Amino acid sequence: MAYDQDNIFAKILRGEIPCNKVYEDAYALAFHDINPQAPVHVLVIPKGEYVSFIDFSAKAPADMITGFMRAVGETAKILELESPGYRILANIGQDGGMEVPHLHIHIFGGRRLGPMLAR
């Protein structure tokens, strides 16, 4: 799938759409989800044109991959989620439930989370 430069996360990265920022560095931007599914629901997106995890892992330079993963961890730390626990999730593709075609990691927390998948 080709990267769509008009997706909402690309617009957020370009500053065309505001966000409620939690963390930002050279590799990633983390912000609160506008439709939270838990008391804490933050998205972490890489600063680059990556559609999926496969696209990211194949095309991103090593420092970007490392920096992005560190940004996910730093965001969870800022949100004080390590001790009570949290969940990270990446939806990929149509069957995975991906809504925006830009790689993103969801961080959920703030309450006890139930099972991952419906049976």
N, C-alpha and C positions, 0 to 999 in steps of 0.2 A: 504494500500500500504506500502510495506517495504521501509525503507530508503536506498537510493543508495549512498554509501560512495564515489562513483566516480563522483557525480554530480559536476558541475563547482563551486557552492558555497562552497561545502565541501573542494574542492581544494584551493579555495581562503582563507578559514578559516585556513587551514593547512599551508598557505604560499607557496604553490606550483605554484600558478598563482598570479601575481601581480594585484593590484587594485589601483584606485585613491581614497584613503581613505579620508572621511570627518570627521568621528567620530568613536571611539572605546572605549569600556569599558569591564568589565568582562562578560557582558550579550549579547552584540551586536556589530556588525560591520556595518558601513554605508559607502557606496562608490558610486561614479558616475556610472551610467549605461553606458555601451559601445555603446548602440544604443539609444540615448536619444529621447524621444517622446515629449519633451518640453524643453525650455531653461534651466530649472533646472530639472533634473531627477536623483534621488538618490535612491538606494536600501538600506534597512535596514534588516539585517538578524540576527536571534538569533544564539548564539554560542551553538549549540547543534544539535542533529539529529532529527529534526522535519519536517515532510513532509508537513503538512497543519496546518491551525488554529485549527481544531478539535483535531489533534494529539498533538499540542502544549498545548492547553488549558486543555487537559486530562492528559498529562504526565509531563509537566514542573512543577518544584517546584514554589511555590508562589513568591519567590524572583526573579526567572528568568522571570516570566510573568510581574511582576512589573518593573523590570530592563529593559526588552525589550521595553515595552510601554514608559518608560521614555526616552529611547534612541531615539525612534522615535521623541518624542517632542523636545529633546535636538538637534537633527539633524536639524529639521525645524528651530529652534532658531539660530543655527550656520549659516544656509543658509539665515537668515534674511527674512523668508517667512511669519511670523505671520501677520504683518501689511497689506501687499498687498493681502495675502491669498494664499492658496495652497490646494492640494488634496492629500489624502492618499488612496491607493488602494492595496488590496491583491487579486490576482487571485488564485483561488483554483480549482484544478481538470481540466479535459479536457474541459468541458463546460465553465468553468470560464476563460479559456485561459492561464492556468499555463504552463510555458515552462520549468522551472527548479524545480524538485521535492524537494525543500527545502523551508520552509516557508519564505516569504519575503514580505516586505511592500514597495511599490513604493511611493515616495514623488515627486509630480509634482508641478512646479511653474515657476515663471519668466514671465508669461503673463496671460491674461484672458483665462481661460479654458472653453471650450464649454460643451455641455450636456454630461452626462456620457455614455448613451447607444444609439446606433442607433435605430431608430424606425422601 
